């Protein structure tokens, strides 16, 4: 970029359009284009060969079968081992889970609201696949699930009755009502959705802007290189991602079975079902999922999921209207404002505060962070798929705020009602375990029998749809990123989910919930380490994005041009683009031929050979849709625009 007096620009001839293309070819940039001008590369533009990764599938399947066999043949030894492992993890790595969840929040805020926020999760100028309101609805659907049904009333009520270390409020008091919901909001608000967002944004960016398969291992290409990401280390990462998804989802299925069993005992009058009855419920619901997977009724599953979301919404509205409506309205601003005010304080409630805080964090907070990490491959890949075309700023703003707000509102309505009933004489805490609290609360409201049956239906549908979606994600991870994995693979992972959930029941013995919490927390630790490095790799990717490179060029060019203009012409100068070699060049410090910034946008065929972009353009001169554009975009303006000083 050069500086000239304003009058001199009027006599400068304008170059013809297309000159920029000739310059690019004359300079012989790698793959025919400067890395700052690449509009992106979608995964479907890469002619990838999908198929079962025998190493990933075989190793994971063998370990899962061995684990199930251990749980069935020697339940007591597995229980002892899981309890000991849990003690080690909470005592030595609890701080790491807390630090990682907090780092995820800070990382996504930096990604969304710094210069990287303008980067799209797709090609340049690509339009989102879904409307804004459809996107919001699907994000809300991702936040609803078995966990909210199970803990919606029971967690706030537990904090209300036992108190929360550090909060200066008497258990059972009105003040504790707010603090119990604030602590619950901490567990279900920004932190879990930040962990989902980290994985979701990284997968979406890699697949829809860098042309990589939607695999967790491929996010690490900037950190470990293409060869290692596709080799043994990458396969190990995908194995741990499948493990995390298996145990995290199985825990949800297990608590769903617990709650359905207790509902049948209370509503239908059946006797205590025990572990045998719980395993029977898991088997029936798993069979329902397998039938849906084999029949290929994907559209029906989506319709069922949307219907279930509506049923859950109607249940919340009913509780809001039939319950203490005015109290709930009072709690909304109190909980949201206190949550934001106390956020940093709750983050610091670790083992450093003593045994009471250590026990509370191990039983609640650390378990939740591990659970959310286990769900992050599943939910993250779903969010990635529906967020294509959004900018990172839009993604971070909406994904962090909307679903977490909806989750907190759910707890205010359901949990606020449960605590109100407890405070006014209905002893829900003695109803028979956490799984019975929701039914005890519904029983005190009008139409208790009807709403209890509705709650069981909602939980059962969530069981089937969650198993279906999680199995597809695990199938994708074990088939080199195949968007629609083979049915046989999906069914295998679905059966594995049911088997793991049953083993979790056996390990817990009389307290099945404890067994599930133990195994989820322990199994999530390896993937927690992976997520920590994933953030580093993802940010490194963003640092070499074409939009980032253009931004750096713009800053460099403007800085040098303004200084040179003032030195040469004082106040009277304008900016004009021209060839400027050496230190005056905007990209003097940038190597546009460095493989680190050029290798990623190679187009390859089924054999992995590079496609000749110029030859392909001559064969197919007509431009395709946004995501199938070639990598030679026409310039949006003339090569040497003149900007006059105002």
N, C-alpha and C positions, 0 to 999 in steps of 0.2 A: 504494500500500500504506500502511495506517495502523497505528498501534500503540494498543492498548487494554489496560486491566487485564484479567486472566484472567476475572474474574467477569462482566464486561460482555458477553463473547461469548456466554454462555449464553442471554441474552434476545434476541439478534439473530435475526431471522427468516431462514431460508435461502431464497434466490431459487429459482424453479423452473428445472429444466434447460431449456436452449434459450435462456436469456436472453442468453448470449454471442453467439448468432447474431443476435439482434435488435440488440445493441449494435454489432456489426460493420456491419450494414446502416444503422443510424442514422448512424454516423460516415462512411459512404460511402467506404470504403477502395477504392483502385484494384482493379479486377477482382473486387470483392466480398469481399476477405479481407485481413487484416493480413499483411504479409510474414513476420512471425515465426511464423505459424500454417500456412504453406503446407507440406503434407506431401511436396512434391516433384512433379515432372512428368516422366513417362517419354516417350521419343521416339515410341513407338507411339501415345500419346495425342494427339500432334500430327498433324494430317492433312496430312502433307507430300507434295509432288509430287516424285518421283524421276525422274531421266532423265539422259542423258549431258550433262555440262557440256562443250559444244563447245569452249570456250576452253581449259580444262584439258587435255582429251584431245588436241585438235589441236596445241596448242603442244608438249606433251610428246612426242607421237608424231613430230612433225616434227623435233624436236631429236634424238630417238633414232635416227630413220632417217638423219639427217645424220651422226651420230656413227658409226654402223655403216658408212656409205658411206666416211667418212674412214678408218676402220680397214682396210677392205678395199682401197681404191684407193691409199692413201698411208700404209701401215703405218709406214714409217720416220719420217715427219714427226709422226705421232701419238705414236710412242714418244719422240721427242725432246721434244715438247711436254709429255707426261705426266711425263717425268723432270725437266724444268725446273720444272714446277708442283709436283711433289713436294718438290723441294729448297726452294722458296719456302715451302711450307706447313709443312714440318717445322722449317725454320729460323726462321720468323716466327710461326707459329701453334701450334707444338707445345705451348707452355705453356697455350694456350687450351683445347685438348683435355683436358689433364690437369686444369686448374682446373675445367672443366665437369663432368667425370666425378666429381670429388671433391665438387663442389657438389651434384650430383644425390644422392649418398649423404646428405650433411648435410640437404638439403632434404626428402628423404623421411623421415628420422628426425624432423625438426621437425613435418612434417605428421602423421606417425603417432602421435607421443607428446606432442603438445601438445593444447590444447583441441579442435583440429580432428579429432583422432583418432576422436571419437565420431560424426562425420558419416558416414552410410551412402552407399554407392554405389548409390543407388536411393531409392525412396519410404520415408517413415518406417515403421518396423516391417515392411518388406518382407523376406520370407524369402529366403535364398540359393537360386539355381536348382539348385545342385549340392551334394551332401553334402560334408562336410569332406574325406573321404578321396578322393573323386572329384576334388575341386578340387586336392588335392596331387598326384594322379597326372597330371592334365593340365598342371600347372605343371612337373612333372618332364619331361613329354614335350616341353614348349616348350624346355627346356634342352638336350635331346639333339638332335644333328644332325650334319651332315657335318663341321663344325669339330672336334667332339670326336673323331671317328674319325681325322681327318687329323693333328691336333696332340696327340692323347692320349699317344703315345709319342715323337713327334719333338720337341716343344718342350722337355720336361724334359731329354731327351737332349742337345739342342743347348746348353742352359744348362749342363748337367753337363760337357760337353766344352770349351766356350769360356769358361765362367765368366760371372759377372754383375758389372758394375762396382760397386764399393762393398762387396760382400760379401767379407770377409776369409777366403776359403777357396780352397784350391788346386783348380783344375779337375781333375776325375776323382777327387777324394777322397770319403770317406764323408760328411764334413760338407757337401760340395757337393751330395750327393744331396738333403739336406733343403732347402738354399737354392734349388736348381733348382726343386723343387716349390713352394716358397714364392713364388718369382717368378711361376711359372705360375699359382698360385692368385690372385695379385694381378691378373693379366690376365683371369681367368675367374670371379672371385668377386663381391664386393659391387658393384664399380663398374659392370659391364655390367648387372646386374640392377636397379641403381638407375636407370639410364637407361631400361630397359624399363618400370620401375615408374612413372617420371614420366609417360611418354606414356600408359601403360595406365590409371593412376588418373585423369588428366585427361580422357581420352576417355570412360571409364566414368561419371565424375561428370557430364560435360556431357550425355551421352545419357540416362542413367537417373535423373538427379535434376533436371537443368535442361531436359530435353526438346529438346536440340539434335541435329542429325544427327551421326553419328560421323565427323566430319572433323577433321583437324588444324587447319584454318583456324578452325573454330567455337570452339576453345579460346581464341582470342584476342578473343572478343567483349567481355569486360570491359576489355581493354586498348585496342582500336582501334574498338570499337563494332560494332553489328550490320551497318550498311550497308557498312562497309569490309571486314568479315569475309566478307560475301557478294559483295563487289565484286572489283576488280582485285587488291588486296593479298592478300585471302584466297585468290584463285585462284593467285597466285604462291606462296603458302605450300604449297598442295596440290601444285603442280607440283614444288617442291623435295622434298616428302615422297615423291612417286612416284619422282623421280630417285634419292633416297637408297635407297629400297627396291630399285629396279632394280639398282643397282651393288652394293649389299651382298649381295643374294641371288645375283646372277650370280657374284660372287666365290666364294660357297659352292659353287655348281654347278660352277664351274671347277676348284676344288681337288678336288671329288668325282670329276670326270672324270680329273684327274691321277692320283688314287689308284687308280681302277678300271683305268686303262691300265697302271700299274705292276704291279698285281696280275695282270693278264692276261699280262704279260711274264714274271713270276716263276712263276706257277702253271701257266699253259698253255704256257709256253715260246715265246711269240711274240716276234718281234724288236722292236727299238725302234719304237714307233708314230709318234713325232714329232707335230707339230702337226696333220697331216692325220688321223691316227688319233684324236687327242683331239677334234677337231671332229666326227668321225664318231660318237664315243661321245656327245657332247653332242646331236647330231642325233637319234640313236636314242632317248635318254632324253626329249628334248623331245617327240618324236613320241608316246611312251608317255603323257606328260602330256596332250598335246592330245587323244588318244583318250579319256582319262578325263574330260576337261573336256567334250568334245562329247557323250559318252554319258551324262553327268549322274550318274555313279556316286559321288555324294558320300558315301553311306553306306559304299560299298566303300573309298573313300579313307580314311575315318576308321578302319575296321577294319584296313586295311593299316598305317596309322600306329601303331595300338595294338599290332599284331602285331610291327612293327619295333622298337618300344620294348622289348617282351619279349625279342626276339632280342638286342638290344644288352645288356640286363641279363644274359642268360644268358652272353653272351661275356665280360662283366666277371667274373661268378662263376667261369667256367672259368679265366680267367687268374689270379684270386685263389687258386683251389685248386691249379692246376697250377704256378703260379709260386712265388716266395719268400713264402709265406703269413705266416710269423712276421715277416719284415722289413716287409711291408706293414702288419701290425698295429702294429708299432713306429712306423712313419712317420705313422700317422693322428694321434695326439695331438701328435707333434712338429711336423707341418706346420700343423695348425690353430692351435696356440698360437703358433708363430713367425709365422704370417701375421698374426694380430691384433697381436702385439708389434711387428712390423716395418712395419705398414701405413703409418703416417705417414712413416717413413723412405723407403719405396719411392715414396710419392707425391711426395716432394721430389727424386727423381732425375731432374732435367731437364738441359737444356743448360748450366745454370750450373756444373755440375761438370766441364766440359771436353769435349774432342772425343770421347773414348771413350764417355762417357755419352750424348752427343748422338747418336752413331751407333747405340748400343744402343736408345735411346728411339725414334728414327726407324724402325728396322727392326722393333721389337716393340711397345712400349707405345703409341706414337701411332697406329700402324696398327690396333691392337686397339680403342682408343677410337673411332677413325673407323668401324671395322667395326661395333661395337656400336651406334653412333649410326645407321648406315645400316639396321640391323635393327630399330631401335626402333619405327618405324611399324608394321611387320609383326608383331613379337612383342607390342608394346604393345597393339595392337587385339585380338589374340587373348586376351591376359590380361584386357583390359577385358570381353570378352564372357563369360568364364567366372567373373568375380569379382563379378557383379551381386548386390547384397544384402549384401555384406560391408561392415563398417565400414572406414574408412581405417586404423585401428589394426591390425585383423586383416590387411588387405591388405599393409601395410608389413611387419609381422612375418613373415608367411609368404612373401611374394614375395621379400624380400631374403635370408631365411635358408635356406629349403628348397632351391630350385633351385641356388643358389650352393654349398651344402654338397654336393649331389649331384655337381655338376661337379668340385669339388675331390676328392671321393672317387674319381671316375673317373680323374683324373690320378694320384692316389696309387697306384691299382691298376695301371693300364696303364703310366704313366711310371715308377713305382717298379720294376716288373718289367724294363722296358727298360734302366734304369740299372744294375740288379743284373747283368743279362746282360753289359752292356758292361764292367762292373768285373771280372767273372769270366772274361773271355777271348773273348766273342763280339763281334766288331767290327760292331755294328749301324750305327755312324756311317758306315761305308764301304759301306753296302748299296745306295747309289745315289740319294741325295736324300731329302728329308723324306717324300715320298710312299711310299717303300719301307720305312721304319723299322717300321711296324706289321706288315707282312708278314714282315719279317726276324725280328721278335720272335716272332710266332706260329709261324714255321717251326721255331724251337728248342724249342718246347713240344710235348707229345704231340698227335697229330691235327692237325698243322700244315696239311696240305693242306685238311682239312675246314673248319677255322676260318678259313683265308684265303678260301675260297669264301664262307663265311658273312659275313665282313667285307665282301666286294664286294657281296653281296646287300643287306646293311644300307645300304651307301652308296648303291646304286642306288635303293632304296626311299625313302631320305631325299631324294634328288634329286627324285623325282617328287612326293612329298608336299610338299616345301618349295616347289617351283615352283607347285603347285596352290594352296597357301595364300597365298603371296605375290601371285599373280596375282589372287586374289579380293580381297585388300586393295587392290591398285592399281585394280581395277575399282570397288570401293566409293568410293575417293578420286576417281575420274574420273566417277562417276555420282551426285554430290551426296549421298553417304552411303547409297546403296541397299544393304541388308543382303545381298541375293543378286543381284549384278550380272549383266547379260546374258552369255550364254555366248560370244558373238562378241567382246565386250570382254575377257573373261577369256582367251580363246585368243590374242588379239592380244598381251596383256601376257606371256603364256607364251612366245610366239614371240620377243618382244623380249628376254626373259631369256636364251633360248638364244643369240640373236644377240650380245648384249653379252658373254656368257661366251666365245663364240668369238673376238670381237675382243680380249678381254683376253688370250687365248692368243697371238694374233698379235703384240700389242704387246710381250709378254714375250720373244718370240723363243725362244732356247734356254732361257731362264729364265722360263717362263710364270708361275710364282708371283710373281716380282717385278713383272711387268706388272699382275697383278691387285691387288697391294698398292698400287702407285702410283695406280691409278685409283680405288680405294676411298677412299684417304686424301684425295685431291684432291676427289672428288665429295661427300664428307661435310661439308666445311667450311661451305657455305651452311646446311645443315640443323642444324649445330652452333649457329650463331647463332640459328636459329629456336627450338631447344630452350632456349637461355638465356632468351629472352623468354617462352617458354611457361611456365616456372616462375613468372615474375612474374605472368602473367595468371591462372594456375591458383590461386595463393595469393590474388589479389585476389577471385576467384570465391568461394573458401572463406570469405573475410572477410565476405561478405554472405549467407552461407547462412542459412536459417531457424534452424538449430540454433545457429549462432554468435550470431545476433541474440537468441535466447532466453537464451543464456548471459549475454550482456551485460546484458539486462534483469534477470536474476536477481541478478547481482552488484550492479547499481545499486540495485535495490529493497531488497535485504537490507542494503546499506551504509547507505542513507538511513533505513530503518525502524529499524535497531538504534540509530543515533545519536539519532534523534528519540525512540525509546522510552525510552532512558536519560535524556534531557533532561527528558521529561515525567513519567515514572513511576519512575525509579530502577531498582531490581531487579525490580519487579513489573509486567511487561507481556507481552503476547502480540502476535502479528502477525495482521492481518486485511486482506483485499483490499477496497479501496473507491476511489471516485473521488478523485483527488488532483491537482488542476491545478498548473501552475507548476513551480517548482523541486523540489517534493516528488515529482513524478511520476517513475516509474522510467524512462520514456522521454523525459524532458525534452529530452535532447540528440539524440534520434533523429527523423528525418523519415520517417514511415511512408508518405508520399505521393511520396517521391523516385523518379522513374522508374528510377534506378540499382538500386533494390532491389525494384521492382514489375513492370517491363516484361517480365522474363524468364518470368513464369508466366502470360502470356496464352495462352489456347487458341485456335488458329486453324484455319480450314477449308482446303479445297484452294485457295481463291482468296486466302488470306492474311488473310481477314476474321476479326475476333475473334468467338468463340463466346460467346453469352449463357449464363453458367454457371447462373444461377438458372432460366432457361427450360429448359435441358437437364435440370436436376435434376427439374423438374416433369414432364417427358416421360418420364424414366427414374428413378423414385424408388428402385428397388431398387439397393443398392450393388453395384458390380462387384468384381472381384478387386483385390488390393492395388495393383497398378500402374495400374489404371484408375479409381481413386477420383476423385470430384470434388474440387474444391479448397475444400470447406466441411466440414472434419472436425468431428464432435461433440466437445465438451470432455471430457477424461478425468476431470474432477473439477468440483465446484461452483465457482461464480465467486468465492465469498469463503470459502475454507477457513480455519479458524483453527488455528494451530499453537501449542500451549501450551508454556511454558517447563518443562523437566524439573526 
